[in-house]
Structure formats: C-alpha cells, structure tokens
Amino acid sequence: MKNKKNKSLILTVAFFAVLVLFSLAAPAAASRPSDTPRIRPIIYFHGGSGSAAQFETQAMRFASNGYPPEYLTSFEYSTAAPVPDKEAMNERIDAFIDDLLAKTGAKQVDIMAKTWPGAYPSPAYPGITMEYMASSPERAAKIAHACYNDSALSGYTAIVPTLAIWGELGLTPGGNMIGAENVTLPSQTHVQTDTSTETFKLAYEFFTGTKPKTTDITPESNGKIRLAGKAVLYQSNEGVQDASLEIWKVDGSSGNRSTKKPEAIYQLSGDGSWGPFNARAGVNYEFAVVRADGIYHFYYEPFIRSDYLIRLTTLPVGGGIIGFFIDKSDRHSGLAILRNKEFLGDQGANNDILKINGINVATAALCPLSKNVIGLFAFDRWSDGVSDLSAPLFPFNFVPFLTAADFYLRASDPPKGVISLELTPRGGDGEIQVINIPNWPSSKHFISVQLNDYLQKDAGRNHRRNHWPP
C-alpha cells in the first residue's frame, strides 16, 4: 500500500513537472523573429525594367541566416510608364507594408531599393520609396532602415537610417547620399550591387547590428526544397493570363526532358503566381509557360535551396515591340541569356566569357560596360543562316540592360541537337557555369536561360573549373 502511494506521488510530481517544463518551453516555441527588433521583414523595391528577380539571391542568403521566407518579399510594379501617380503609388505601398506587418507581427520593415523612375530622378519625384517616406512622418515610421543599391540618390538627404551602396563601375561612382552611411564597392556594376555577397554582408549588419553567420546560400540538409514564383510580362510585371506552367525534370547534359509527363502543372491567371513546387536540390528543371502564341522554355542551373521569388518573364502576347524585331523560323533557335549581374566584354581582365556553342558573345561590341547588359538575346537576323557579332542588333542597342547578337543556331522539331552555354564569370577564379538546352525552333518556341549571379562550390552539378577535362 505504501509503495502504491509512493508511485502515485511520483507520478503526480512528474506530471506537474512536465506541465511546468511545457509552460516554460511554450513561449520560446511560439516566438517569432518579429519578437526580436534586430530581425524585421525586408521589402525589395526594384528599378527600371526590374522585378523581384534582382532580390532572389539575397533573399536566399537572408533565409540561410534564419529569416523566414514570409519575411522576404518584393514590391513590384510597372516600369513601362514614365512616372506613376504619386498618391496612388503611396497607397499601394501602404497596403503592401500594412499587410506584411499584419502577417508577420512586426512593427517596422527594412527596405532594399533601387530608384525609379529613370536613372536620374528629379527633385519633384526622387523615386517611389523616397516619395513615400517624405509624404508623411507616419509612413516614414513604418521603415526602420533603408539600403539603396547604386541608386540615383546622390545629393539627396536620407529620411530614415540609410545605407547607400555605390558601385565603382555603377551609374554614380563614388556617390554621396546626405545623412547616410555611404560605401563604394570596388569593381562592382549597377545591377551587381543588388546581388553581390558584399552588398548582402553590409545590408545584414546594417539591418540587424550583427554579422551574418554565413554569406553563402546554404543547402537544405535533406535535399528537399520548394520553388515558387510568378510568370510575368516584361516591364509591366503583370501576371501571365490564360496559360499554363509545366515543370519538367531534364537531363543536365542535354536539357532534354527525362520523363514522359511533367512533374507539375499550374494554371496561370491573376498575378501569375504558381507553386510551391516540391523539388529536389541539384536537379535540372525546365519551366515551360504554354501560351496560345507559343511556348516559353526557362532553364536554370540546379537549385540548392528553396526559392520563392522565381520570375518567369515573358514578352507580351504577340511579342510586343521587342518581339517584332526577333526573327523566327522553323530552321533556327532563338534565346535570351539572363544574369542579374552585368556581362562585361570591354574591361580586359575583368571581362566575362560567355560562350554559345564555343563562341564568345560577351564581346566589347555586344557587352560594353556602358550598356549594363544583364540580358543577351541571340537569334538569326533575317533568317539567312549567317552569324554576325560585329554590332548589337536594333532596337536592342537602345533598350536599357539588353543587347542582341545575330547568331545562327540550327533548330529541329522535335529537338535533336544541343545548344551549349558556358559562362566563365569575372572574379570566379576560373569556374565555369554550364547549361545545356534543346534546340527548339523559334517559330513556336522561345528559350530563356537564367545563369546564377553567384558562385559556390555546392551550387549544382553544372559547374566546373576550366582546367578540368570537359
């Protein structure tokens, strides 16, 4: 009887001990980064012709340092019109910030931004974020810190605590924003200041007051990742309508689909959102946006971490002005090669080498520093089967951030050949990034290839040193 009482007493004590431990542990388990003032949601504001794609790399770096995915987002809008209605834009930003604060429980946000409209805003309109903060103290109070990346705000006065990062090779080398902490990054170009490791390190320390644990994009331990984003139209950032997205697993050596059915299919409408798609790290995927006017094929290097800001950028239905000047044929392929870091061809030892089927297209004529090229189109001008890389094609020579090469690439339907892309990036210590794609005919298909703007040893299979055997 005594033993039973002792056992009962022990069980009672143990039960209350568990309750005490649970009650002590519960607040910690329920805590969010918003409970700590050092970590706040981050909103990226792009510049002209931009989108969330320029924040994609940095978002994965912030996530690698403990930021939840819902804390990392981008405010997107159309840059096709010259100047937006100020108050209408302010109200949009109000709604966006208020919704983000409500979802995360945070009291303020941090922002990373370019400046728009135009490369040189006027005193009457210094860009959407400066205009927003200047419009009222209440609006400015929603923003804890601002980090401007090679903006056009040299000579302007900071409204909130501000870090102004300038590229030595950017639009305003050695710029100075009054009242801000100004830093110039050696040898960095305009868009590069959005995506570079150096920018991330400076921004992280400025936002949090501490150094990041890592500046790498760290792989997720189990190899299971999630991918999500939007299919949008160039410049307007409006969602692709009346279309579907097919995600295919492909063979990295050829780009050919390795399965008979897609891994996933999403119907596109509204803002063009899709996902999240359950993917595997290190696997090559094709994202095919199927529209009535053709199929857009998007190829990436293998993903190593979950990515929620993928932007599949297409031309308007019918091609728009740019599409009008792209020659199409059953006999040749057309493609766009993209990287959110400028391709340089006139900077000597600081050049990129971008080869299509072994021929370098990152030349002084096609990719001068002054052009800030992050998108290179290649297609057979006049469909004559002859390549001419002596000069960029019209009208791409006048479009910001874009260039185009007259490059003949034999096509077949179904594809029987392989187009090989190799990038030896500047500052990459001889590393080569490789993407192989099928030679789809440009009459019904358009190919977009997205190269990483960063280099890591664990950044996928299609990655090697140039002195290794091919």
VOLUM-852361 format. One record per residue (C-alpha): residue number from 1; residue in one letter; x negated, y negated, z negated. Coordinates in steps of 0.25 Angstrom, whole numbers. Layout:
N
+-----+-----+-------+-------+-------+
:   n : res :    px :    py :    pz :
+-----+-----+-------+-------+-------+
: NUM :   A :     X :     Y :     Z :
...
+-----+-----+-------+-------+-------+
This chain:
470
+-----+-----+-------+-------+-------+
:   n : res :    px :    py :    pz :
+-----+-----+-------+-------+-------+
:   1 :   M :     0 :     0 :     0 :
:   2 :   K :   -11 :    -9 :    -4 :
:   3 :   N :   -18 :    -6 :    10 :
:   4 :   K :    -5 :   -10 :    17 :
:   5 :   K :    -5 :   -23 :    10 :
:   6 :   N :   -19 :   -26 :    13 :
:   7 :   K :   -17 :   -22 :    28 :
:   8 :   S :    -5 :   -31 :    28 :
:   9 :   L :   -12 :   -43 :    22 :
:  10 :   I :   -24 :   -41 :    32 :
:  11 :   L :   -14 :   -41 :    44 :
:  12 :   T :    -7 :   -53 :    39 :
:  13 :   V :   -20 :   -61 :    37 :
:  14 :   A :   -25 :   -56 :    51 :
:  15 :   F :   -12 :   -61 :    57 :
:  16 :   F :   -13 :   -75 :    51 :
:  17 :   A :   -28 :   -75 :    55 :
:  18 :   V :   -24 :   -73 :    69 :
:  19 :   L :   -14 :   -84 :    69 :
:  20 :   V :   -24 :   -93 :    63 :
:  21 :   L :   -34 :   -90 :    74 :
:  22 :   F :   -24 :   -91 :    85 :
:  23 :   S :   -19 :  -104 :    80 :
:  24 :   L :   -33 :  -109 :    79 :
:  25 :   A :   -36 :  -104 :    93 :
:  26 :   A :   -23 :  -109 :   100 :
:  27 :   P :   -27 :  -123 :   101 :
:  28 :   A :   -40 :  -120 :   107 :
:  29 :   A :   -34 :  -111 :   117 :
:  30 :   A :   -24 :  -121 :   121 :
:  31 :   S :   -34 :  -132 :   122 :
:  32 :   R :   -36 :  -139 :   136 :
:  33 :   P :   -47 :  -147 :   142 :
:  34 :   S :   -38 :  -159 :   140 :
:  35 :   D :   -39 :  -158 :   125 :
:  36 :   T :   -53 :  -162 :   127 :
:  37 :   P :   -55 :  -176 :   132 :
:  38 :   R :   -68 :  -172 :   139 :
:  39 :   I :   -60 :  -164 :   150 :
:  40 :   R :   -49 :  -170 :   158 :
:  41 :   P :   -42 :  -167 :   171 :
:  42 :   I :   -50 :  -172 :   183 :
:  43 :   I :   -44 :  -178 :   195 :
:  44 :   Y :   -51 :  -180 :   208 :
:  45 :   F :   -48 :  -191 :   218 :
:  46 :   H :   -53 :  -189 :   232 :
:  47 :   G :   -57 :  -199 :   242 :
:  48 :   G :   -54 :  -201 :   257 :
:  49 :   S :   -51 :  -188 :   264 :
:  50 :   G :   -53 :  -181 :   251 :
:  51 :   S :   -46 :  -171 :   243 :
:  52 :   A :   -47 :  -162 :   230 :
:  53 :   A :   -58 :  -154 :   238 :
:  54 :   Q :   -68 :  -164 :   234 :
:  55 :   F :   -65 :  -160 :   220 :
:  56 :   E :   -65 :  -146 :   222 :
:  57 :   T :   -79 :  -143 :   218 :
:  58 :   Q :   -79 :  -152 :   206 :
:  59 :   A :   -66 :  -146 :   201 :
:  60 :   M :   -73 :  -132 :   200 :
:  61 :   R :   -85 :  -138 :   193 :
:  62 :   F :   -76 :  -144 :   182 :
:  63 :   A :   -68 :  -131 :   181 :
:  64 :   S :   -81 :  -124 :   179 :
:  65 :   N :   -83 :  -133 :   167 :
:  66 :   G :   -70 :  -130 :   161 :
:  67 :   Y :   -60 :  -139 :   168 :
:  68 :   P :   -46 :  -132 :   170 :
:  69 :   P :   -42 :  -132 :   185 :
:  70 :   E :   -30 :  -141 :   182 :
:  71 :   Y :   -39 :  -152 :   177 :
:  72 :   L :   -46 :  -153 :   191 :
:  73 :   T :   -38 :  -159 :   201 :
:  74 :   S :   -38 :  -170 :   213 :
:  75 :   F :   -28 :  -181 :   216 :
:  76 :   E :   -26 :  -180 :   232 :
:  77 :   Y :   -20 :  -190 :   241 :
:  78 :   S :   -20 :  -194 :   256 :
:  79 :   T :   -32 :  -202 :   261 :
:  80 :   A :   -26 :  -203 :   275 :
:  81 :   A :   -20 :  -216 :   272 :
:  82 :   P :   -29 :  -228 :   269 :
:  83 :   V :   -24 :  -233 :   256 :
:  84 :   P :   -14 :  -227 :   247 :
:  85 :   D :    -3 :  -235 :   240 :
:  86 :   K :    -9 :  -238 :   226 :
:  87 :   E :     2 :  -237 :   217 :
:  88 :   A :     7 :  -224 :   224 :
:  89 :   M :    -6 :  -218 :   222 :
:  90 :   N :    -7 :  -222 :   208 :
:  91 :   E :     6 :  -216 :   205 :
:  92 :   R :     1 :  -203 :   211 :
:  93 :   I :   -11 :  -203 :   203 :
:  94 :   D :    -3 :  -206 :   190 :
:  95 :   A :     6 :  -194 :   193 :
:  96 :   F :    -6 :  -185 :   196 :
:  97 :   I :   -14 :  -189 :   183 :
:  98 :   D :    -2 :  -188 :   174 :
:  99 :   D :     2 :  -174 :   180 :
: 100 :   L :   -13 :  -169 :   177 :
: 101 :   L :   -13 :  -175 :   163 :
: 102 :   A :     0 :  -168 :   160 :
: 103 :   K :    -4 :  -155 :   165 :
: 104 :   T :   -18 :  -155 :   158 :
: 105 :   G :   -14 :  -163 :   145 :
: 106 :   A :   -26 :  -172 :   148 :
: 107 :   K :   -25 :  -187 :   144 :
: 108 :   Q :   -34 :  -192 :   155 :
: 109 :   V :   -40 :  -187 :   168 :
: 110 :   D :   -54 :  -189 :   175 :
: 111 :   I :   -55 :  -192 :   189 :
: 112 :   M :   -66 :  -190 :   200 :
: 113 :   A :   -63 :  -198 :   212 :
: 114 :   K :   -68 :  -204 :   226 :
: 115 :   T :   -62 :  -217 :   230 :
: 116 :   W :   -51 :  -219 :   241 :
: 117 :   P :   -46 :  -225 :   250 :
: 118 :   G :   -58 :  -227 :   258 :
: 119 :   A :   -73 :  -227 :   255 :
: 120 :   Y :   -73 :  -242 :   250 :
: 121 :   P :   -60 :  -245 :   242 :
: 122 :   S :   -56 :  -260 :   241 :
: 123 :   P :   -54 :  -268 :   228 :
: 124 :   A :   -40 :  -267 :   231 :
: 125 :   Y :   -40 :  -252 :   231 :
: 126 :   P :   -52 :  -245 :   225 :
: 127 :   G :   -47 :  -231 :   227 :
: 128 :   I :   -35 :  -223 :   221 :
: 129 :   T :   -42 :  -220 :   207 :
: 130 :   M :   -47 :  -234 :   204 :
: 131 :   E :   -34 :  -240 :   209 :
: 132 :   Y :   -27 :  -230 :   200 :
: 133 :   M :   -35 :  -233 :   187 :
: 134 :   A :   -35 :  -248 :   190 :
: 135 :   S :   -20 :  -248 :   191 :
: 136 :   S :   -17 :  -247 :   176 :
: 137 :   P :   -24 :  -244 :   163 :
: 138 :   E :   -14 :  -232 :   161 :
: 139 :   R :   -19 :  -226 :   174 :
: 140 :   A :   -34 :  -228 :   171 :
: 141 :   A :   -32 :  -222 :   157 :
: 142 :   K :   -28 :  -209 :   163 :
: 143 :   I :   -42 :  -207 :   169 :
: 144 :   A :   -53 :  -204 :   159 :
: 145 :   H :   -65 :  -204 :   169 :
: 146 :   A :   -67 :  -207 :   184 :
: 147 :   C :   -78 :  -201 :   192 :
: 148 :   Y :   -80 :  -207 :   206 :
: 149 :   N :   -88 :  -199 :   216 :
: 150 :   D :   -95 :  -208 :   227 :
: 151 :   S :   -82 :  -217 :   227 :
: 152 :   A :   -81 :  -231 :   233 :
: 153 :   L :   -80 :  -238 :   220 :
: 154 :   S :   -94 :  -244 :   219 :
: 155 :   G :   -92 :  -258 :   213 :
: 156 :   Y :   -78 :  -255 :   207 :
: 157 :   T :   -76 :  -254 :   192 :
: 158 :   A :   -73 :  -241 :   184 :
: 159 :   I :   -60 :  -241 :   177 :
: 160 :   V :   -61 :  -229 :   169 :
: 161 :   P :   -75 :  -222 :   164 :
: 162 :   T :   -80 :  -219 :   178 :
: 163 :   L :   -92 :  -211 :   184 :
: 164 :   A :   -96 :  -216 :   198 :
: 165 :   I :  -104 :  -206 :   206 :
: 166 :   W :  -110 :  -210 :   219 :
: 167 :   G :  -117 :  -202 :   230 :
: 168 :   E :  -131 :  -207 :   234 :
: 169 :   L :  -126 :  -203 :   248 :
: 170 :   G :  -112 :  -207 :   246 :
: 171 :   L :  -103 :  -219 :   250 :
: 172 :   T :  -108 :  -228 :   240 :
: 173 :   P :  -122 :  -224 :   236 :
: 174 :   G :  -126 :  -230 :   222 :
: 175 :   G :  -112 :  -235 :   220 :
: 176 :   N :  -108 :  -242 :   207 :
: 177 :   M :   -95 :  -242 :   200 :
: 178 :   I :   -94 :  -253 :   189 :
: 179 :   G :   -92 :  -247 :   175 :
: 180 :   A :   -94 :  -233 :   180 :
: 181 :   E :  -105 :  -223 :   178 :
: 182 :   N :  -112 :  -223 :   192 :
: 183 :   V :  -120 :  -211 :   197 :
: 184 :   T :  -126 :  -209 :   211 :
: 185 :   L :  -129 :  -195 :   215 :
: 186 :   P :  -141 :  -193 :   224 :
: 187 :   S :  -139 :  -188 :   238 :
: 188 :   Q :  -124 :  -186 :   236 :
: 189 :   T :  -114 :  -189 :   246 :
: 190 :   H :  -100 :  -195 :   245 :
: 191 :   V :   -91 :  -182 :   244 :
: 192 :   Q :  -103 :  -175 :   237 :
: 193 :   T :  -101 :  -183 :   225 :
: 194 :   D :   -87 :  -177 :   223 :
: 195 :   T :   -92 :  -163 :   223 :
: 196 :   S :  -107 :  -163 :   218 :
: 197 :   T :  -112 :  -156 :   206 :
: 198 :   E :  -118 :  -169 :   201 :
: 199 :   T :  -104 :  -176 :   202 :
: 200 :   F :   -98 :  -165 :   194 :
: 201 :   K :  -108 :  -166 :   183 :
: 202 :   L :  -107 :  -181 :   182 :
: 203 :   A :   -92 :  -181 :   182 :
: 204 :   Y :   -91 :  -169 :   172 :
: 205 :   E :  -100 :  -177 :   162 :
: 206 :   F :   -92 :  -190 :   164 :
: 207 :   F :   -79 :  -184 :   162 :
: 208 :   T :   -82 :  -174 :   150 :
: 209 :   G :   -94 :  -180 :   144 :
: 210 :   T :  -101 :  -167 :   144 :
: 211 :   K :  -110 :  -160 :   155 :
: 212 :   P :  -103 :  -149 :   163 :
: 213 :   K :  -107 :  -134 :   159 :
: 214 :   T :  -109 :  -132 :   174 :
: 215 :   T :  -110 :  -140 :   187 :
: 216 :   D :  -107 :  -127 :   195 :
: 217 :   I :   -94 :  -121 :   199 :
: 218 :   T :   -93 :  -109 :   191 :
: 219 :   P :   -88 :   -96 :   196 :
: 220 :   E :   -76 :   -90 :   188 :
: 221 :   S :   -80 :   -77 :   181 :
: 222 :   N :   -70 :   -67 :   187 :
: 223 :   G :   -71 :   -72 :   201 :
: 224 :   K :   -56 :   -75 :   201 :
: 225 :   I :   -53 :   -89 :   206 :
: 226 :   R :   -41 :   -97 :   210 :
: 227 :   L :   -41 :  -106 :   222 :
: 228 :   A :   -30 :  -117 :   225 :
: 229 :   G :   -29 :  -130 :   232 :
: 230 :   K :   -21 :  -137 :   243 :
: 231 :   A :   -20 :  -137 :   258 :
: 232 :   V :   -20 :  -151 :   262 :
: 233 :   L :   -21 :  -161 :   274 :
: 234 :   Y :   -34 :  -169 :   277 :
: 235 :   Q :   -34 :  -183 :   271 :
: 236 :   S :   -19 :  -183 :   267 :
: 237 :   N :   -21 :  -171 :   257 :
: 238 :   E :    -6 :  -168 :   259 :
: 239 :   G :    -3 :  -153 :   258 :
: 240 :   V :    -2 :  -144 :   270 :
: 241 :   Q :    12 :  -141 :   273 :
: 242 :   D :    19 :  -129 :   280 :
: 243 :   A :     7 :  -120 :   279 :
: 244 :   S :     1 :  -108 :   272 :
: 245 :   L :   -12 :  -105 :   266 :
: 246 :   E :   -19 :   -91 :   267 :
: 247 :   I :   -31 :   -87 :   259 :
: 248 :   W :   -39 :   -77 :   265 :
: 249 :   K :   -51 :   -69 :   260 :
: 250 :   V :   -62 :   -70 :   270 :
: 251 :   D :   -76 :   -63 :   273 :
: 252 :   G :   -86 :   -73 :   270 :
: 253 :   S :   -95 :   -68 :   281 :
: 254 :   S :   -85 :   -71 :   292 :
: 255 :   G :   -74 :   -79 :   286 :
: 256 :   N :   -64 :   -68 :   291 :
: 257 :   R :   -52 :   -64 :   283 :
: 258 :   S :   -55 :   -52 :   275 :
: 259 :   T :   -41 :   -48 :   272 :
: 260 :   K :   -28 :   -46 :   281 :
: 261 :   K :   -20 :   -55 :   272 :
: 262 :   P :   -23 :   -68 :   265 :
: 263 :   E :   -25 :   -68 :   250 :
: 264 :   A :   -15 :   -78 :   248 :
: 265 :   I :    -5 :   -87 :   256 :
: 266 :   Y :     1 :  -100 :   251 :
: 267 :   Q :    12 :  -109 :   258 :
: 268 :   L :     7 :  -123 :   259 :
: 269 :   S :    16 :  -135 :   256 :
: 270 :   G :    17 :  -147 :   247 :
: 271 :   D :     3 :  -152 :   243 :
: 272 :   G :    -3 :  -139 :   250 :
: 273 :   S :    -6 :  -132 :   237 :
: 274 :   W :   -10 :  -118 :   236 :
: 275 :   G :   -15 :  -108 :   226 :
: 276 :   P :   -21 :  -104 :   217 :
: 277 :   F :   -26 :   -92 :   224 :
: 278 :   N :   -33 :   -81 :   217 :
: 279 :   A :   -46 :   -80 :   223 :
: 280 :   R :   -60 :   -73 :   221 :
: 281 :   A :   -73 :   -81 :   219 :
: 282 :   G :   -83 :   -78 :   230 :
: 283 :   V :   -73 :   -74 :   241 :
: 284 :   N :   -71 :   -81 :   254 :
: 285 :   Y :   -57 :   -86 :   257 :
: 286 :   E :   -51 :   -93 :   269 :
: 287 :   F :   -39 :  -102 :   267 :
: 288 :   A :   -30 :  -103 :   279 :
: 289 :   V :   -20 :  -114 :   280 :
: 290 :   V :   -10 :  -109 :   290 :
: 291 :   R :    -2 :  -121 :   297 :
: 292 :   A :     7 :  -121 :   309 :
: 293 :   D :    -4 :  -129 :   317 :
: 294 :   G :   -15 :  -119 :   313 :
: 295 :   I :   -23 :  -112 :   302 :
: 296 :   Y :   -34 :  -119 :   293 :
: 297 :   H :   -44 :  -110 :   288 :
: 298 :   F :   -52 :  -114 :   276 :
: 299 :   Y :   -65 :  -107 :   272 :
: 300 :   Y :   -72 :  -109 :   259 :
: 301 :   E :   -85 :  -104 :   252 :
: 302 :   P :   -81 :   -93 :   241 :
: 303 :   F :   -75 :  -100 :   229 :
: 304 :   I :   -82 :   -97 :   216 :
: 305 :   R :   -71 :  -104 :   206 :
: 306 :   S :   -57 :  -107 :   206 :
: 307 :   D :   -54 :  -119 :   215 :
: 308 :   Y :   -40 :  -127 :   214 :
: 309 :   L :   -44 :  -139 :   223 :
: 310 :   I :   -46 :  -132 :   237 :
: 311 :   R :   -41 :  -141 :   248 :
: 312 :   L :   -38 :  -135 :   262 :
: 313 :   T :   -38 :  -147 :   270 :
: 314 :   T :   -31 :  -146 :   284 :
: 315 :   L :   -28 :  -156 :   295 :
: 316 :   P :   -14 :  -161 :   297 :
: 317 :   V :    -5 :  -153 :   305 :
: 318 :   G :    -9 :  -155 :   320 :
: 319 :   G :   -23 :  -159 :   315 :
: 320 :   G :   -21 :  -174 :   313 :
: 321 :   I :   -31 :  -183 :   319 :
: 322 :   I :   -43 :  -175 :   315 :
: 323 :   G :   -37 :  -162 :   321 :
: 324 :   F :   -34 :  -169 :   334 :
: 325 :   F :   -49 :  -170 :   337 :
: 326 :   I :   -52 :  -156 :   333 :
: 327 :   D :   -53 :  -147 :   346 :
: 328 :   K :   -46 :  -134 :   345 :
: 329 :   S :   -47 :  -121 :   353 :
: 330 :   D :   -46 :  -106 :   352 :
: 331 :   R :   -60 :  -105 :   356 :
: 332 :   H :   -67 :  -113 :   345 :
: 333 :   S :   -66 :  -115 :   330 :
: 334 :   G :   -65 :  -128 :   322 :
: 335 :   L :   -69 :  -130 :   308 :
: 336 :   A :   -71 :  -140 :   297 :
: 337 :   I :   -82 :  -138 :   287 :
: 338 :   L :   -80 :  -145 :   273 :
: 339 :   R :   -88 :  -148 :   261 :
: 340 :   N :   -86 :  -158 :   250 :
: 341 :   K :  -100 :  -163 :   251 :
: 342 :   E :  -105 :  -170 :   263 :
: 343 :   F :  -112 :  -163 :   275 :
: 344 :   L :  -125 :  -171 :   278 :
: 345 :   G :  -133 :  -170 :   290 :
: 346 :   D :  -141 :  -183 :   291 :
: 347 :   Q :  -148 :  -182 :   277 :
: 348 :   G :  -161 :  -174 :   280 :
: 349 :   A :  -164 :  -164 :   268 :
: 350 :   N :  -150 :  -168 :   262 :
: 351 :   N :  -143 :  -162 :   274 :
: 352 :   D :  -132 :  -151 :   274 :
: 353 :   I :  -134 :  -140 :   285 :
: 354 :   L :  -120 :  -135 :   289 :
: 355 :   K :  -121 :  -124 :   300 :
: 356 :   I :  -109 :  -119 :   308 :
: 357 :   N :  -114 :  -106 :   315 :
: 358 :   G :  -128 :  -110 :   312 :
: 359 :   I :  -127 :  -124 :   318 :
: 360 :   N :  -129 :  -136 :   308 :
: 361 :   V :  -117 :  -146 :   309 :
: 362 :   A :  -121 :  -155 :   297 :
: 363 :   T :  -130 :  -164 :   306 :
: 364 :   A :  -133 :  -179 :   305 :
: 365 :   A :  -123 :  -182 :   317 :
: 366 :   L :  -112 :  -174 :   310 :
: 367 :   C :  -114 :  -176 :   295 :
: 368 :   P :  -121 :  -189 :   292 :
: 369 :   L :  -121 :  -194 :   278 :
: 370 :   S :  -113 :  -206 :   282 :
: 371 :   K :  -101 :  -197 :   287 :
: 372 :   N :   -99 :  -189 :   273 :
: 373 :   V :   -95 :  -177 :   280 :
: 374 :   I :   -88 :  -166 :   272 :
: 375 :   G :   -80 :  -160 :   283 :
: 376 :   L :   -86 :  -156 :   297 :
: 377 :   F :   -77 :  -151 :   308 :
: 378 :   A :   -83 :  -142 :   319 :
: 379 :   F :   -75 :  -139 :   332 :
: 380 :   D :   -78 :  -138 :   347 :
: 381 :   R :   -75 :  -152 :   352 :
: 382 :   W :   -68 :  -152 :   366 :
: 383 :   S :   -68 :  -136 :   364 :
: 384 :   D :   -79 :  -135 :   374 :
: 385 :   G :   -88 :  -125 :   367 :
: 386 :   V :   -99 :  -134 :   365 :
: 387 :   S :  -104 :  -140 :   351 :
: 388 :   D :  -110 :  -154 :   350 :
: 389 :   L :  -115 :  -158 :   336 :
: 390 :   S :  -121 :  -171 :   340 :
: 391 :   A :  -110 :  -180 :   334 :
: 392 :   P :   -97 :  -179 :   326 :
: 393 :   L :   -84 :  -178 :   333 :
: 394 :   F :   -74 :  -189 :   334 :
: 395 :   P :   -66 :  -192 :   325 :
: 396 :   F :   -73 :  -185 :   314 :
: 397 :   N :   -85 :  -195 :   315 :
: 398 :   F :   -75 :  -205 :   310 :
: 399 :   V :   -68 :  -197 :   299 :
: 400 :   P :   -74 :  -198 :   285 :
: 401 :   F :   -80 :  -186 :   279 :
: 402 :   L :   -78 :  -178 :   292 :
: 403 :   T :   -87 :  -174 :   305 :
: 404 :   A :   -85 :  -165 :   316 :
: 405 :   A :   -94 :  -157 :   325 :
: 406 :   D :   -92 :  -152 :   339 :
: 407 :   F :   -95 :  -137 :   336 :
: 408 :   Y :   -90 :  -125 :   345 :
: 409 :   L :   -86 :  -113 :   337 :
: 410 :   R :   -81 :  -101 :   345 :
: 411 :   A :   -68 :   -96 :   339 :
: 412 :   S :   -59 :   -84 :   341 :
: 413 :   D :   -45 :   -80 :   337 :
: 414 :   P :   -45 :   -71 :   328 :
: 415 :   P :   -59 :   -76 :   323 :
: 416 :   K :   -70 :   -67 :   328 :
: 417 :   G :   -82 :   -76 :   325 :
: 418 :   V :   -88 :   -82 :   312 :
: 419 :   I :   -91 :   -97 :   310 :
: 420 :   S :  -103 :   -98 :   300 :
: 421 :   L :  -104 :  -111 :   291 :
: 422 :   E :  -117 :  -113 :   283 :
: 423 :   L :  -120 :  -125 :   275 :
: 424 :   T :  -134 :  -128 :   269 :
: 425 :   P :  -130 :  -139 :   259 :
: 426 :   R :  -139 :  -151 :   255 :
: 427 :   G :  -144 :  -149 :   242 :
: 428 :   G :  -141 :  -134 :   242 :
: 429 :   D :  -155 :  -128 :   241 :
: 430 :   G :  -153 :  -120 :   254 :
: 431 :   E :  -140 :  -114 :   250 :
: 432 :   I :  -131 :  -111 :   262 :
: 433 :   Q :  -115 :  -111 :   261 :
: 434 :   V :  -109 :  -101 :   271 :
: 435 :   I :   -95 :  -100 :   276 :
: 436 :   N :   -91 :   -91 :   288 :
: 437 :   I :   -78 :   -93 :   295 :
: 438 :   P :   -70 :   -86 :   307 :
: 439 :   N :   -70 :   -94 :   320 :
: 440 :   W :   -55 :   -97 :   320 :
: 441 :   P :   -51 :  -104 :   333 :
: 442 :   S :   -48 :  -119 :   331 :
: 443 :   S :   -35 :  -119 :   339 :
: 444 :   K :   -27 :  -113 :   328 :
: 445 :   H :   -37 :  -113 :   316 :
: 446 :   F :   -45 :  -123 :   309 :
: 447 :   I :   -57 :  -120 :   299 :
: 448 :   S :   -61 :  -127 :   287 :
: 449 :   V :   -73 :  -123 :   279 :
: 450 :   Q :   -76 :  -128 :   265 :
: 451 :   L :   -90 :  -128 :   260 :
: 452 :   N :   -93 :  -129 :   245 :
: 453 :   D :   -99 :  -143 :   241 :
: 454 :   Y :  -107 :  -136 :   230 :
: 455 :   L :  -117 :  -124 :   230 :
: 456 :   Q :  -118 :  -114 :   219 :
: 457 :   K :  -125 :  -100 :   219 :
: 458 :   D :  -112 :   -94 :   216 :
: 459 :   A :  -103 :  -101 :   226 :
: 460 :   G :  -100 :   -89 :   234 :
: 461 :   R :  -105 :   -79 :   244 :
: 462 :   N :  -106 :   -88 :   256 :
: 463 :   H :  -119 :   -95 :   250 :
: 464 :   R :  -133 :   -92 :   252 :
: 465 :   R :  -147 :   -98 :   253 :
: 466 :   N :  -152 :  -102 :   266 :
: 467 :   H :  -165 :   -93 :   265 :
: 468 :   W :  -157 :   -81 :   263 :
: 469 :   P :  -155 :   -71 :   274 :
: 470 :   P :  -141 :   -74 :   282 :
+-----+-----+-------+-------+-------+
